[in-house]
Amino acid sequence: MTSSAEFSGIICPSITITKDDGDIDYERWERHLDHLIEAGINGVLVFGSIGEFYAFPLDVKKQAVDFVAKHVAGRIKVFAGVGDTNLNNVIDFAQAAEASGVDALVIVSPYYFSPTAGGAKAYFGAVAEATNLPVILYNFPPRTGSDLTPELVAELAAAYPNIVGIKDTVDTISHTRKVIRAVKAVNPRFAVFSGFDEYYLVNRVSGGDGVICGMTNVEPETFVALHRAYEAGDYGTAIEAAERISHLMALYDQTDLFISAIKGAVKAKGLNISTLIREPAVQLTAQQYEAIKAILK
């Protein structure tokens, strides 16, 4: 059962690997990207939530997106997370990312002051009109304080041809299912991704197109196996992969901030990275790291 959406499958929102001083460690990040590509993922998102988009200056983010686009060089899709509370910054970053050669933009809902549906529509519409790139909406109500309702998503898809997908990070599949039903009636190729790692199967059987989730940094090969098995109709193998992912979800219980857990797990899997998270954040402890290693066995 293959997806007909423009974008689909397993998208990794990459961690942004830094040195202990907080500067980006491009050498180790390059190795991480190569590992993801070799595992067979379908795309990589730069500066999603797990990529600490909120913690880097705009000029640094532009440079980093350019680096990833040039290093990946068409081997997989590259998505740039360009969200900000300042619309001018979003448009500036979007146009820079387009010039760097990324395949699509991911834009989180405005946060702090939650917009009305009309405000959100105007915000996303302004960005869509300022770029030729496909735009993926990013709905994360616990962090933004507002929800992109199924009705609003369908309105945006109908009004702006280059708004072609959504990452729906809502911890109930019923919301995502309603988004799928509403938006696929407008555009059958509109991509609906779940933002929670363990929702791949239920997303797909509901008519969705895949996941954009943090655990793909840790075991990309498991998610790729799940995706390929599902599309091939090999449901036994798909269930085995899903069971492994369910086990790995315990990683998120080890730290207050999920980014720490993922960086610790990537290190435990063999890439000797700094687990530093840029402020404001509480850093990974030695005890937490040992617990993470035990889960990965």
MITI-174314 format. One record per residue (C-alpha): x, y, z; residue number from 1; residue in three letters. Coordinates in steps of 0.5 Angstrom, whole numbers, plus 500, padded with zeros to 3 digits. Each point is the difference from the previous one (the first is absolute). Example, Ala and Ser with C-alpha at 12.3 -4.5 7.8 and 13.67 -1.06 7.14 Angstrom:
BEGIN
{pt {525; 491; 516}; 1; "ALA"}
{pt {502; 507; 498}; 2; "SER"}
END
This chain:
BEGIN
{pt {500; 500; 500}; 1; "MET"}
{pt {504; 506; 497}; 2; "THR"}
{pt {499; 507; 502}; 3; "SER"}
{pt {498; 505; 494}; 4; "SER"}
{pt {502; 506; 504}; 5; "ALA"}
{pt {505; 505; 497}; 6; "GLU"}
{pt {504; 498; 506}; 7; "PHE"}
{pt {500; 494; 504}; 8; "SER"}
{pt {503; 494; 505}; 9; "GLY"}
{pt {505; 502; 505}; 10; "ILE"}
{pt {503; 507; 501}; 11; "ILE"}
{pt {505; 501; 505}; 12; "CYS"}
{pt {500; 506; 504}; 13; "PRO"}
{pt {507; 500; 501}; 14; "SER"}
{pt {504; 502; 507}; 15; "ILE"}
{pt {504; 506; 499}; 16; "THR"}
{pt {507; 498; 502}; 17; "ILE"}
{pt {504; 505; 504}; 18; "THR"}
{pt {507; 500; 504}; 19; "LYS"}
{pt {500; 501; 507}; 20; "ASP"}
{pt {500; 507; 499}; 21; "ASP"}
{pt {494; 500; 496}; 22; "GLY"}
{pt {503; 502; 493}; 23; "ASP"}
{pt {497; 495; 495}; 24; "ILE"}
{pt {505; 494; 499}; 25; "ASP"}
{pt {499; 499; 492}; 26; "TYR"}
{pt {505; 494; 500}; 27; "GLU"}
{pt {496; 496; 504}; 28; "ARG"}
{pt {493; 502; 498}; 29; "TRP"}
{pt {503; 498; 493}; 30; "GLU"}
{pt {501; 493; 502}; 31; "ARG"}
{pt {493; 500; 503}; 32; "HIS"}
{pt {497; 502; 494}; 33; "LEU"}
{pt {504; 495; 496}; 34; "ASP"}
{pt {497; 495; 505}; 35; "HIS"}
{pt {493; 502; 499}; 36; "LEU"}
{pt {501; 500; 492}; 37; "ILE"}
{pt {503; 493; 500}; 38; "GLU"}
{pt {495; 497; 505}; 39; "ALA"}
{pt {495; 502; 494}; 40; "GLY"}
{pt {495; 506; 503}; 41; "ILE"}
{pt {496; 504; 495}; 42; "ASN"}
{pt {502; 507; 503}; 43; "GLY"}
{pt {503; 504; 505}; 44; "VAL"}
{pt {498; 506; 504}; 45; "LEU"}
{pt {504; 505; 502}; 46; "VAL"}
{pt {498; 505; 506}; 47; "PHE"}
{pt {494; 496; 502}; 48; "GLY"}
{pt {499; 500; 508}; 49; "SER"}
{pt {505; 495; 501}; 50; "ILE"}
{pt {505; 504; 496}; 51; "GLY"}
{pt {499; 506; 505}; 52; "GLU"}
{pt {498; 505; 495}; 53; "PHE"}
{pt {498; 504; 505}; 54; "TYR"}
{pt {507; 501; 503}; 55; "ALA"}
{pt {504; 502; 494}; 56; "PHE"}
{pt {501; 507; 497}; 57; "PRO"}
{pt {497; 501; 493}; 58; "LEU"}
{pt {507; 500; 496}; 59; "ASP"}
{pt {502; 494; 504}; 60; "VAL"}
{pt {494; 496; 497}; 61; "LYS"}
{pt {501; 503; 493}; 62; "LYS"}
{pt {507; 497; 500}; 63; "GLN"}
{pt {498; 493; 503}; 64; "ALA"}
{pt {494; 499; 495}; 65; "VAL"}
{pt {505; 502; 494}; 66; "ASP"}
{pt {505; 495; 503}; 67; "PHE"}
{pt {495; 494; 501}; 68; "VAL"}
{pt {497; 502; 493}; 69; "ALA"}
{pt {507; 500; 496}; 70; "LYS"}
{pt {502; 493; 504}; 71; "HIS"}
{pt {494; 496; 499}; 72; "VAL"}
{pt {500; 503; 493}; 73; "ALA"}
{pt {494; 497; 497}; 74; "GLY"}
{pt {501; 493; 504}; 75; "ARG"}
{pt {493; 501; 504}; 76; "ILE"}
{pt {495; 505; 501}; 77; "LYS"}
{pt {502; 506; 504}; 78; "VAL"}
{pt {495; 504; 504}; 79; "PHE"}
{pt {502; 507; 503}; 80; "ALA"}
{pt {496; 502; 507}; 81; "GLY"}
{pt {500; 507; 499}; 82; "VAL"}
{pt {495; 502; 506}; 83; "GLY"}
{pt {500; 506; 504}; 84; "ASP"}
{pt {496; 505; 504}; 85; "THR"}
{pt {502; 505; 495}; 86; "ASN"}
{pt {497; 500; 493}; 87; "LEU"}
{pt {505; 504; 496}; 88; "ASN"}
{pt {505; 495; 503}; 89; "ASN"}
{pt {496; 494; 498}; 90; "VAL"}
{pt {500; 503; 493}; 91; "ILE"}
{pt {507; 502; 500}; 92; "ASP"}
{pt {502; 493; 502}; 93; "PHE"}
{pt {496; 496; 495}; 94; "ALA"}
{pt {503; 504; 494}; 95; "GLN"}
{pt {507; 498; 503}; 96; "ALA"}
{pt {498; 493; 500}; 97; "ALA"}
{pt {497; 500; 493}; 98; "GLU"}
{pt {507; 503; 498}; 99; "ALA"}
{pt {503; 495; 503}; 100; "SER"}
{pt {497; 494; 496}; 101; "GLY"}
{pt {495; 497; 506}; 102; "VAL"}
{pt {494; 496; 497}; 103; "ASP"}
{pt {495; 503; 505}; 104; "ALA"}
{pt {499; 504; 506}; 105; "LEU"}
{pt {497; 498; 507}; 106; "VAL"}
{pt {496; 506; 503}; 107; "ILE"}
{pt {498; 499; 508}; 108; "VAL"}
{pt {494; 504; 502}; 109; "SER"}
{pt {501; 507; 503}; 110; "PRO"}
{pt {501; 499; 507}; 111; "TYR"}
{pt {500; 504; 507}; 112; "TYR"}
{pt {494; 504; 498}; 113; "PHE"}
{pt {495; 495; 497}; 114; "SER"}
{pt {497; 502; 493}; 115; "PRO"}
{pt {493; 500; 498}; 116; "THR"}
{pt {498; 495; 494}; 117; "ALA"}
{pt {500; 507; 496}; 118; "GLY"}
{pt {507; 502; 503}; 119; "GLY"}
{pt {503; 493; 498}; 120; "ALA"}
{pt {497; 500; 493}; 121; "LYS"}
{pt {503; 507; 499}; 122; "ALA"}
{pt {507; 498; 503}; 123; "TYR"}
{pt {501; 493; 496}; 124; "PHE"}
{pt {497; 503; 494}; 125; "GLY"}
{pt {505; 506; 500}; 126; "ALA"}
{pt {506; 495; 500}; 127; "VAL"}
{pt {497; 496; 495}; 128; "ALA"}
{pt {499; 506; 495}; 129; "GLU"}
{pt {507; 502; 501}; 130; "ALA"}
{pt {503; 493; 498}; 131; "THR"}
{pt {500; 495; 494}; 132; "ASN"}
{pt {502; 495; 505}; 133; "LEU"}
{pt {495; 495; 503}; 134; "PRO"}
{pt {497; 501; 507}; 135; "VAL"}
{pt {499; 495; 505}; 136; "ILE"}
{pt {496; 503; 506}; 137; "LEU"}
{pt {502; 498; 507}; 138; "TYR"}
{pt {495; 499; 505}; 139; "ASN"}
{pt {503; 499; 507}; 140; "PHE"}
{pt {494; 503; 505}; 141; "PRO"}
{pt {504; 498; 507}; 142; "PRO"}
{pt {505; 505; 498}; 143; "ARG"}
{pt {497; 505; 496}; 144; "THR"}
{pt {493; 501; 504}; 145; "GLY"}
{pt {496; 499; 494}; 146; "SER"}
{pt {497; 495; 495}; 147; "ASP"}
{pt {500; 499; 493}; 148; "LEU"}
{pt {493; 497; 499}; 149; "THR"}
{pt {498; 496; 494}; 150; "PRO"}
{pt {496; 505; 497}; 151; "GLU"}
{pt {505; 505; 500}; 152; "LEU"}
{pt {505; 495; 497}; 153; "VAL"}
{pt {495; 499; 495}; 154; "ALA"}
{pt {499; 507; 499}; 155; "GLU"}
{pt {508; 502; 499}; 156; "LEU"}
{pt {501; 494; 495}; 157; "ALA"}
{pt {494; 502; 496}; 158; "ALA"}
{pt {502; 508; 500}; 159; "ALA"}
{pt {508; 499; 499}; 160; "TYR"}
{pt {502; 494; 495}; 161; "PRO"}
{pt {507; 500; 503}; 162; "ASN"}
{pt {498; 498; 507}; 163; "ILE"}
{pt {500; 493; 499}; 164; "VAL"}
{pt {501; 496; 507}; 165; "GLY"}
{pt {500; 501; 507}; 166; "ILE"}
{pt {503; 497; 506}; 167; "LYS"}
{pt {495; 498; 505}; 168; "ASP"}
{pt {503; 500; 507}; 169; "THR"}
{pt {494; 498; 504}; 170; "VAL"}
{pt {500; 494; 505}; 171; "ASP"}
{pt {493; 498; 497}; 172; "THR"}
{pt {500; 496; 493}; 173; "ILE"}
{pt {492; 503; 500}; 174; "SER"}
{pt {503; 507; 499}; 175; "HIS"}
{pt {504; 497; 494}; 176; "THR"}
{pt {495; 496; 497}; 177; "ARG"}
{pt {495; 506; 500}; 178; "LYS"}
{pt {506; 504; 496}; 179; "VAL"}
{pt {501; 494; 495}; 180; "ILE"}
{pt {492; 500; 499}; 181; "ARG"}
{pt {499; 508; 499}; 182; "ALA"}
{pt {507; 501; 496}; 183; "VAL"}
{pt {500; 494; 495}; 184; "LYS"}
{pt {493; 502; 498}; 185; "ALA"}
{pt {503; 507; 497}; 186; "VAL"}
{pt {507; 497; 498}; 187; "ASN"}
{pt {501; 492; 500}; 188; "PRO"}
{pt {508; 501; 500}; 189; "ARG"}
{pt {500; 505; 506}; 190; "PHE"}
{pt {505; 496; 505}; 191; "ALA"}
{pt {498; 499; 507}; 192; "VAL"}
{pt {505; 498; 504}; 193; "PHE"}
{pt {499; 498; 508}; 194; "SER"}
{pt {505; 503; 504}; 195; "GLY"}
{pt {501; 494; 505}; 196; "PHE"}
{pt {504; 495; 499}; 197; "ASP"}
{pt {496; 494; 502}; 198; "GLU"}
{pt {494; 502; 495}; 199; "TYR"}
{pt {503; 498; 494}; 200; "TYR"}
{pt {495; 494; 499}; 201; "LEU"}
{pt {494; 504; 502}; 202; "VAL"}
{pt {501; 506; 496}; 203; "ASN"}
{pt {501; 495; 494}; 204; "ARG"}
{pt {494; 496; 501}; 205; "VAL"}
{pt {496; 507; 501}; 206; "SER"}
{pt {502; 502; 493}; 207; "GLY"}
{pt {506; 504; 502}; 208; "GLY"}
{pt {507; 500; 497}; 209; "ASP"}
{pt {505; 499; 506}; 210; "GLY"}
{pt {504; 503; 506}; 211; "VAL"}
{pt {505; 506; 501}; 212; "ILE"}
{pt {502; 498; 507}; 213; "CYS"}
{pt {507; 500; 504}; 214; "GLY"}
{pt {501; 493; 501}; 215; "MET"}
{pt {502; 499; 493}; 216; "THR"}
{pt {507; 503; 502}; 217; "ASN"}
{pt {501; 494; 505}; 218; "VAL"}
{pt {498; 494; 496}; 219; "GLU"}
{pt {498; 503; 493}; 220; "PRO"}
{pt {501; 493; 497}; 221; "GLU"}
{pt {494; 497; 504}; 222; "THR"}
{pt {495; 506; 498}; 223; "PHE"}
{pt {503; 498; 493}; 224; "VAL"}
{pt {498; 493; 501}; 225; "ALA"}
{pt {493; 502; 502}; 226; "LEU"}
{pt {499; 504; 494}; 227; "HIS"}
{pt {502; 495; 495}; 228; "ARG"}
{pt {497; 494; 503}; 229; "ALA"}
{pt {493; 504; 501}; 230; "TYR"}
{pt {501; 502; 492}; 231; "GLU"}
{pt {501; 493; 498}; 232; "ALA"}
{pt {495; 497; 504}; 233; "GLY"}
{pt {504; 496; 505}; 234; "ASP"}
{pt {496; 502; 506}; 235; "TYR"}
{pt {504; 495; 504}; 236; "GLY"}
{pt {507; 504; 499}; 237; "THR"}
{pt {496; 506; 501}; 238; "ALA"}
{pt {497; 498; 507}; 239; "ILE"}
{pt {507; 498; 502}; 240; "GLU"}
{pt {503; 507; 498}; 241; "ALA"}
{pt {494; 503; 504}; 242; "ALA"}
{pt {502; 496; 506}; 243; "GLU"}
{pt {507; 502; 500}; 244; "ARG"}
{pt {498; 507; 500}; 245; "ILE"}
{pt {495; 499; 505}; 246; "SER"}
{pt {505; 498; 505}; 247; "HIS"}
{pt {505; 506; 498}; 248; "LEU"}
{pt {494; 505; 502}; 249; "MET"}
{pt {503; 499; 507}; 250; "ALA"}
{pt {506; 504; 498}; 251; "LEU"}
{pt {495; 506; 501}; 252; "TYR"}
{pt {499; 499; 507}; 253; "ASP"}
{pt {507; 501; 502}; 254; "GLN"}
{pt {501; 507; 499}; 255; "THR"}
{pt {495; 506; 501}; 256; "ASP"}
{pt {502; 503; 493}; 257; "LEU"}
{pt {499; 495; 495}; 258; "PHE"}
{pt {506; 503; 496}; 259; "ILE"}
{pt {505; 497; 505}; 260; "SER"}
{pt {497; 493; 500}; 261; "ALA"}
{pt {501; 500; 492}; 262; "ILE"}
{pt {507; 503; 500}; 263; "LYS"}
{pt {502; 495; 506}; 264; "GLY"}
{pt {498; 494; 496}; 265; "ALA"}
{pt {503; 502; 494}; 266; "VAL"}
{pt {507; 501; 504}; 267; "LYS"}
{pt {498; 493; 503}; 268; "ALA"}
{pt {499; 497; 493}; 269; "LYS"}
{pt {507; 502; 498}; 270; "GLY"}
{pt {501; 507; 497}; 271; "LEU"}
{pt {504; 503; 506}; 272; "ASN"}
{pt {497; 507; 500}; 273; "ILE"}
{pt {499; 505; 505}; 274; "SER"}
{pt {493; 500; 503}; 275; "THR"}
{pt {500; 507; 502}; 276; "LEU"}
{pt {493; 504; 499}; 277; "ILE"}
{pt {500; 507; 499}; 278; "ARG"}
{pt {497; 504; 505}; 279; "GLU"}
{pt {495; 500; 503}; 280; "PRO"}
{pt {501; 493; 502}; 281; "ALA"}
{pt {502; 495; 505}; 282; "VAL"}
{pt {506; 496; 498}; 283; "GLN"}
{pt {500; 492; 500}; 284; "LEU"}
{pt {502; 497; 506}; 285; "THR"}
{pt {505; 494; 501}; 286; "ALA"}
{pt {494; 496; 503}; 287; "GLN"}
{pt {495; 502; 494}; 288; "GLN"}
{pt {506; 498; 495}; 289; "TYR"}
{pt {501; 493; 503}; 290; "GLU"}
{pt {492; 499; 500}; 291; "ALA"}
{pt {500; 501; 493}; 292; "ILE"}
{pt {505; 495; 498}; 293; "LYS"}
{pt {496; 495; 504}; 294; "ALA"}
{pt {494; 501; 496}; 295; "ILE"}
{pt {504; 500; 493}; 296; "LEU"}
{pt {503; 493; 502}; 297; "LYS"}
END
